[in-house]
Amino acid sequence: MTVKVIGAGLAGCEAAMQLANRGFAVELYEMKPKKFSPAHKYDGFAELVCSNSLKSARVDSACGLLKAEMRLFGSVICEAADKTAVPAGGALAVNRAEFSDEVTRIVKSHPNITVISEEVTEFPKENAIICTGPLTSDALADKIREKCGEYLSFYDAAAPIVTAESVDFSIAFYQSRYEKDGADYVNCPMNKEEYDAFYNALINAESAPLHEFDCPEESAGLKVYEGCMPVEVLAKRGYDSVRYGCMKPVGLTDPRTGNRPYAAVQLRKEDKEGTLFNLVGFQTNLKFGEQKRVFSMIPGLENAEFARYGAMHRNTFLNSPKILDAHFMLKGSRNVFFGGQITGVEGYVESAASGIMAGRALADILSGKEPITLPKTTMMGALADYAANCYSPNFQPMGSNMGILPPIDGQFRGKDGKQRKYEALAERSLNDLKQFF
């Protein structure tokens, strides 16, 4: 039986190898070198565009744990990265060209993989994995939109996410405006002095540079959709623009004073367990360091741990909780899967991990087996669960972070408490995953 994998990025190469290693004939479609996206320049597979770093190598870090899990599945990306690594302290960084060449060599040399160098413009009918990334070609994106309807999205900006345990609840408090619909929001109140300092820091903070393929309108000046305007852009419209917008305090009462705050930042649960919170209305294009500096000025977030910083760029992604199952298969399809950033995972390694999961699931189904569902205690399982079951009504892509893992029992206080907790989370994850091998 022949299966199709569309796209030879990190996710597509992982998916193709998972299938080929289980005896399936794979047609791997890649439009390069005949056609390139606006971001891609190199002929080889698994091209790294924005960075040569695959993040931390330490297993007690989120991305380090993710790579450790992927190695158990025989990750081609990890294999190639190890062979082409360059010194980078505690990170796994690679020589980009050598890395791409090595992935290309491994994939092309597999006897069960046939590479077809052409653009796919039709939606596959069955037994396929679409791994075309955040810059999916217009022709195929149109076909995906026809199939998935409103659930294919482009967004210009996303808000940061913080871990619940890093919020100071001696300042922040649960309350919905006018006490309606329960206390689903966490509120970080500000007095006038605090707002003045925060506002001035916000409007003077440094923004991240944008690539032309991210926001082509930028050459003519910043132009964004009103519905996802970066908070710093909105703030520059005037002193009260955010205080009457995403920071409006109406309907709230600060339990410390018994009065309405001068301004308030609201946090909304990002997952059912309430371990992560989204800063409502705080989509941003500030540099990550600036986000840490400025948003830590918000009362209650002085020691906030950011599970994801806000970002602004073009990204084609599916509203996965509505249309994909926990194995990244399109619901109601005849074994059509998605992999990579189009599924709502964010980052090079995360994309590769989703390709592994999609490839393994399709191979299991075609072999007459029930596809494995990885435990949520594993980073791979937690990412898949987020994509399939995200609690937030405004689904946005998510990268690996320790905050998406279920809490672990134990006391982790003291100077090294966080490190010991991460070590325990990593140990639990790998132990839970090894049952499948």
C-alpha positions as MATLAB code, in Angstrom:
seq = 'MTVKVIGAGLAGCEAAMQLANRGFAVELYEMKPKKFSPAHKYDGFAELVCSNSLKSARVDSACGLLKAEMRLFGSVICEAADKTAVPAGGALAVNRAEFSDEVTRIVKSHPNITVISEEVTEFPKENAIICTGPLTSDALADKIREKCGEYLSFYDAAAPIVTAESVDFSIAFYQSRYEKDGADYVNCPMNKEEYDAFYNALINAESAPLHEFDCPEESAGLKVYEGCMPVEVLAKRGYDSVRYGCMKPVGLTDPRTGNRPYAAVQLRKEDKEGTLFNLVGFQTNLKFGEQKRVFSMIPGLENAEFARYGAMHRNTFLNSPKILDAHFMLKGSRNVFFGGQITGVEGYVESAASGIMAGRALADILSGKEPITLPKTTMMGALADYAANCYSPNFQPMGSNMGILPPIDGQFRGKDGKQRKYEALAERSLNDLKQFF';
ca = [
       0.000    0.000    0.000;
       1.272    3.457   -0.943;
       0.751    6.470    1.304;
       1.356   10.135    0.558;
       3.243   12.636    2.678;
       2.988   16.210    1.434;
       5.888   18.449    2.405;
       9.478   17.527    3.256;
       9.954   19.859    6.179;
      10.762   18.535    9.628;
       7.281   17.082   10.205;
       7.015   15.551    6.735;
      10.399   13.842    6.975;
       9.551   12.373   10.378;
       6.149   11.170    9.165;
       7.654    9.601    6.036;
      10.295    7.755    8.045;
       7.786    6.430   10.575;
       5.728    4.936    7.753;
       8.675    3.699    5.690;
      10.303    2.028    8.694;
       7.082    0.061    9.187;
       7.157   -1.280    5.650;
       4.855    1.134    3.811;
       5.682    2.583    0.420;
       5.779    6.378    0.808;
       5.441    9.021   -1.871;
       6.994   12.157   -0.373;
       5.925   15.276   -2.260;
       8.103   18.393   -2.038;
       7.666   21.400   -4.313;
      11.306   22.492   -3.907;
      13.447   23.048   -5.890;
      10.862   23.833   -8.583;
       9.046   26.269   -6.322;
       9.985   27.962   -3.044;
       7.888   29.611   -0.369;
       8.806   33.233    0.467;
      10.827   32.001    3.464;
      12.724   29.065    1.997;
      15.951   29.347   -0.007;
      17.768   26.009    0.324;
      17.079   22.983   -1.887;
      17.343   20.423    0.897;
      14.691   18.948    3.182;
      13.983   20.116    6.742;
      15.287   23.611    6.052;
      15.716   25.722    9.179;
      14.683   29.276    8.366;
      14.657   31.433   11.491;
      17.240   29.800   13.745;
      19.842   27.064   13.792;
      18.926   26.146   17.362;
      16.721   23.225   18.304;
      16.615   24.672   21.836;
      17.850   23.133   25.047;
      19.570   19.756   25.113;
      18.856   19.211   28.808;
      16.211   16.557   29.440;
      14.872   18.562   32.387;
      13.829   21.365   30.037;
      10.638   21.278   27.987;
      12.216   20.992   24.550;
      15.024   18.786   25.817;
      12.431   16.382   27.209;
      10.536   16.474   23.917;
      13.676   15.498   22.007;
      14.380   12.689   24.467;
      10.904   11.314   23.805;
      11.347   11.638   20.049;
      14.587    9.679   20.179;
      12.628    6.715   21.524;
      10.647    6.776   18.261;
      13.822    6.867   16.147;
      13.595   10.548   15.199;
      15.422   11.343   11.962;
      15.613   15.007   12.972;
      17.398   14.206   16.218;
      19.710   11.771   14.418;
      20.706   14.400   11.863;
      21.024   17.117   14.507;
      23.432   15.010   16.554;
      25.626   14.480   13.490;
      25.707   18.166   12.501;
      25.746   19.836   15.931;
      27.851   22.924   16.596;
      28.952   24.253   20.008;
      26.086   26.167   21.629;
      26.389   25.764   25.394;
      23.395   23.840   26.688;
      21.465   24.052   23.421;
      21.354   21.689   20.453;
      22.369   23.903   17.544;
      23.332   22.717   14.083;
      25.010   23.799   10.908;
      21.863   24.532    8.884;
      23.105   23.395    5.488;
      24.764   20.253    6.839;
      21.672   19.429    8.879;
      19.387   19.773    5.853;
      21.777   17.740    3.720;
      21.904   14.954    6.302;
      18.125   14.745    6.671;
      17.796   14.744    2.884;
      20.384   11.978    2.558;
      18.719    9.745    5.165;
      15.228   10.208    3.751;
      16.164    9.822    0.091;
      18.243    6.712    0.770;
      15.350    4.850    2.398;
      14.217    2.108   -0.015;
      10.535    2.620    0.830;
      10.478    6.373    0.103;
      10.012    7.869   -3.357;
      10.530   11.637   -3.545;
       8.316   13.478   -6.022;
       9.431   17.053   -6.712;
       6.195   18.826   -7.501;
       3.643   21.067   -5.865;
       0.470   19.409   -4.610;
      -2.588   21.517   -5.348;
      -5.402   19.075   -4.555;
      -6.577   17.824   -1.201;
      -5.727   14.104   -0.859;
      -8.639   11.675   -0.701;
      -7.158    9.076    1.663;
      -4.069    7.658    3.362;
      -2.075   10.860    3.436;
      -0.358   13.273    5.819;
      -0.271   16.992    5.009;
       2.844   18.644    6.457;
       3.033   21.863    4.482;
       3.823   24.226    7.330;
       2.844   27.793    8.201;
       3.578   28.973    4.663;
       1.427   26.443    2.815;
       1.230   27.351   -0.871;
      -1.833   29.356   -1.834;
      -3.255   26.678   -4.126;
      -3.222   23.941   -1.491;
      -4.271   26.351    1.269;
      -7.365   27.148   -0.767;
      -8.195   23.427   -1.039;
      -7.645   22.935    2.683;
      -9.933   25.865    3.372;
     -12.599   24.359    1.120;
     -12.372   21.132    3.120;
     -12.054   22.637    6.582;
     -14.120   25.791    6.110;
     -13.775   28.437    8.788;
     -11.385   26.247   10.723;
      -8.347   27.284    8.676;
      -6.988   30.540   10.068;
      -4.350   33.177    9.569;
      -3.406   35.340   12.502;
      -1.206   38.369   12.912;
      -0.569   38.379   16.635;
      -0.918   36.123   19.667;
      -0.899   36.876   23.390;
       1.579   35.462   25.907;
       0.716   32.628   28.282;
       1.910   32.332   31.891;
       1.892   29.410   34.299;
      -0.749   29.548   37.026;
       1.711   28.689   39.777;
       3.767   31.799   39.007;
       0.806   34.187   39.518;
       0.795   35.983   42.879;
      -2.718   35.403   44.185;
      -2.141   37.689   47.151;
      -2.642   40.418   44.530;
      -4.500   38.750   41.646;
      -8.034   37.509   42.233;
     -10.726   35.412   40.553;
     -13.773   37.373   39.422;
     -15.894   37.890   36.329;
     -17.175   41.355   35.545;
     -20.348   42.115   37.489;
     -20.054   38.582   38.945;
     -21.582   37.139   35.761;
     -20.958   33.590   34.484;
     -18.902   32.515   37.474;
     -15.366   33.503   38.377;
     -13.598   32.264   35.265;
     -11.107   35.123   34.991;
      -8.094   36.062   37.080;
      -7.698   39.815   37.478;
      -4.492   41.747   38.054;
      -5.536   45.179   39.395;
      -3.625   48.443   38.945;
      -3.846   51.805   40.655;
      -3.134   54.985   38.690;
       0.546   55.099   39.593;
       1.041   51.473   38.526;
      -0.877   52.040   35.298;
       1.155   55.144   34.440;
       4.432   53.267   34.852;
       3.175   50.275   32.876;
       1.703   52.400   30.080;
       4.926   54.352   29.583;
       6.975   51.155   29.528;
       4.578   49.562   27.033;
       4.574   52.362   24.474;
       8.372   52.703   24.627;
       9.213   48.983   24.494;
      11.109   47.588   21.522;
       9.243   45.522   18.949;
      10.609   42.478   17.164;
      11.524   42.847   13.472;
       9.078   41.353   10.998;
       9.929   39.383    7.893;
       8.247   40.386    4.670;
       6.614   36.968    4.400;
       5.205   37.364    7.906;
       3.372   40.615    7.307;
       3.807   41.916    3.761;
       1.856   45.078    4.628;
       4.619   46.232    6.971;
       6.624   47.857    4.185;
       3.905   50.487    3.996;
       3.680   50.878    7.781;
       2.145   48.638   10.409;
      -1.260   47.468    9.283;
      -3.056   44.809   11.278;
      -6.568   43.534   11.758;
      -8.391   45.436   14.475;
      -9.396   42.161   16.099;
      -5.803   41.094   16.730;
      -3.990   44.408   17.077;
      -0.820   44.253   19.170;
      -1.435   45.814   22.570;
       1.529   48.150   22.165;
       0.083   49.497   18.899;
      -3.300   50.046   20.527;
      -1.643   51.779   23.490;
       0.032   54.319   21.218;
      -3.390   55.566   20.154;
      -3.734   57.310   23.488;
      -3.384   57.070   27.256;
      -6.848   55.598   27.791;
      -6.907   53.339   24.715;
      -6.035   50.146   26.609;
      -7.658   51.267   29.875;
     -10.935   51.465   27.983;
     -10.054   48.332   26.003;
      -8.417   45.121   27.209;
      -7.572   46.676   30.601;
     -10.974   48.142   31.431;
     -11.756   47.705   35.137;
     -15.543   48.029   34.978;
     -17.516   45.494   36.949;
     -14.517   44.465   39.062;
     -13.833   44.971   42.762;
     -10.349   44.596   44.201;
     -10.840   42.541   47.398;
      -7.850   44.260   48.994;
      -9.438   47.717   48.771;
     -13.124   47.061   48.201;
     -12.962   49.488   45.273;
     -12.801   49.288   41.514;
      -9.201   49.256   40.221;
      -7.943   52.053   37.980;
      -7.125   49.405   35.336;
      -6.957   45.613   35.266;
      -5.353   42.883   33.202;
      -7.469   39.760   32.889;
      -6.123   36.223   32.583;
      -8.158   33.396   31.088;
      -7.611   29.654   31.496;
      -5.773   28.113   28.576;
      -6.395   24.513   29.661;
      -9.083   22.654   31.571;
      -6.831   22.059   34.545;
      -6.122   25.776   34.934;
      -2.333   25.366   34.882;
      -1.895   27.983   32.135;
      -3.376   31.451   31.693;
      -3.624   33.661   28.607;
      -3.250   37.444   28.982;
      -6.565   38.525   27.469;
      -6.184   41.112   24.715;
      -2.396   41.226   25.062;
      -1.420   39.987   21.618;
       1.948   41.575   20.966;
       4.976   41.907   18.733;
       7.386   43.046   21.446;
      10.747   41.309   21.698;
      10.648   38.427   24.148;
      12.966   40.179   26.617;
      10.764   43.254   26.487;
       7.652   41.172   27.124;
       9.292   39.717   30.225;
      10.334   43.169   31.443;
       7.114   45.068   30.707;
       4.494   42.424   31.495;
       6.256   41.596   34.769;
       5.284   45.122   35.827;
       1.660   43.943   36.000;
       0.702   43.484   39.676;
       0.527   39.772   40.412;
       2.830   38.887   37.506;
       6.089   40.181   38.973;
       7.504   36.649   38.966;
       5.498   35.316   36.040;
       6.843   32.285   34.196;
       6.046   32.599   30.510;
       5.037   29.309   28.924;
       4.759   31.110   25.592;
       5.624   34.646   24.610;
       3.398   36.589   22.274;
       4.349   36.689   18.612;
       3.307   38.302   15.368;
       3.760   36.590   12.035;
       1.893   34.933    9.265;
       0.827   31.461   10.247;
      -1.539   29.089    8.507;
      -3.003   26.797   11.123;
      -6.096   24.722   11.731;
      -8.535   25.152   14.574;
      -7.471   21.659   15.515;
      -9.795   21.035   18.490;
     -12.739   21.392   16.114;
     -11.541   19.188   13.273;
      -8.620   16.942   14.298;
      -8.559   14.003   16.685;
      -5.858   13.235   19.227;
      -3.755   11.563   16.505;
      -3.888   14.615   14.168;
      -6.339   12.902   11.795;
      -9.049   14.968   10.125;
     -12.331   13.851   11.657;
     -14.567   12.068    9.180;
     -11.781   11.589    6.643;
     -10.398    8.403    5.151;
      -7.095    8.462    7.026;
      -6.042   12.014    6.109;
      -3.702   13.417    8.750;
      -1.946   16.714    9.318;
       1.506   17.285   10.778;
       3.687   20.247   11.673;
       2.807   23.807   12.559;
      -0.427   23.709   10.597;
      -1.799   21.516   13.428;
      -1.255   24.205   16.057;
       2.068   23.105   17.491;
       4.712   25.802   17.453;
       8.422   25.349   16.916;
      10.821   23.219   14.896;
      11.039   20.339   17.351;
       7.325   20.413   18.112;
       6.556   20.218   14.392;
       8.832   17.222   14.011;
       7.179   15.532   17.004;
       3.713   15.940   15.482;
       5.017   14.341   12.275;
       6.203   11.353   14.277;
       2.809   10.989   15.956;
       0.838   11.342   12.716;
       3.101    8.915   10.864;
       2.971    6.346   13.647;
      -0.833    6.637   13.926;
      -1.391    6.173   10.191;
       0.958    3.196   10.147;
      -0.925    1.618   13.052;
      -4.313    2.120   11.404;
      -3.167    0.689    8.075;
      -1.740   -2.291    9.975;
      -5.128   -2.968   11.548;
      -4.053   -1.723   14.994;
      -5.516    0.859   17.324;
      -3.215    3.920   17.197;
      -1.468    4.600   20.463;
      -2.576    7.562   22.547;
       0.413    8.939   24.395;
      -0.119    9.870   28.050;
      -0.620   13.549   28.822;
       2.245   13.190   31.276;
       4.578   13.055   28.247;
       5.470   16.196   26.327;
       4.403   14.603   23.029;
       1.125   13.460   24.542;
       0.473   16.852   26.137;
       1.040   18.666   22.835;
      -1.307   16.281   21.013;
      -3.922   16.694   23.730;
      -3.661   20.482   23.531;
      -4.170   20.419   19.769;
      -7.175   18.105   20.037;
      -8.807   19.354   23.226;
      -7.709   22.944   23.857;
     -10.038   24.514   26.401;
      -9.661   28.100   25.198;
     -12.292   29.330   22.711;
      -9.533   31.216   20.903;
      -7.215   28.379   19.887;
      -3.645   29.506   19.206;
      -0.479   27.500   18.464;
       1.480   26.165   21.445;
       5.092   25.092   21.868;
       6.522   22.661   24.393;
       6.605   23.932   27.958;
       6.464   22.331   31.372;
       3.215   24.140   32.113;
       1.173   21.900   29.802;
       2.125   18.772   31.753;
      -0.194   17.637   34.572;
       1.024   18.654   38.052;
       3.233   16.208   39.903;
       2.993   15.305   43.575;
       5.714   16.489   45.888;
       7.123   19.556   47.574;
       9.571   21.548   45.461;
      10.471   24.532   47.574;
      13.745   26.319   47.947;
      16.244   27.818   45.553;
      16.438   24.684   43.408;
      12.744   23.780   43.737;
      11.816   24.497   40.145;
      14.780   22.531   38.821;
      13.916   19.510   40.993;
      10.296   19.688   39.861;
      11.319   19.736   36.191;
      13.618   16.775   36.775;
      10.721   14.867   38.359;
       8.391   15.763   35.479;
      10.969   14.564   32.955;
      11.552   11.303   34.828;
       7.811   10.624   35.012;
       7.376   11.396   31.330;
      10.085    9.055   30.090;
       8.978    6.274   32.422;
       5.387    6.584   31.178;
       6.514    6.580   27.549;
       8.794    3.557   27.780;
       5.780    1.268   28.184;
       5.293    1.582   24.414;
       8.763    0.288   23.569;
];
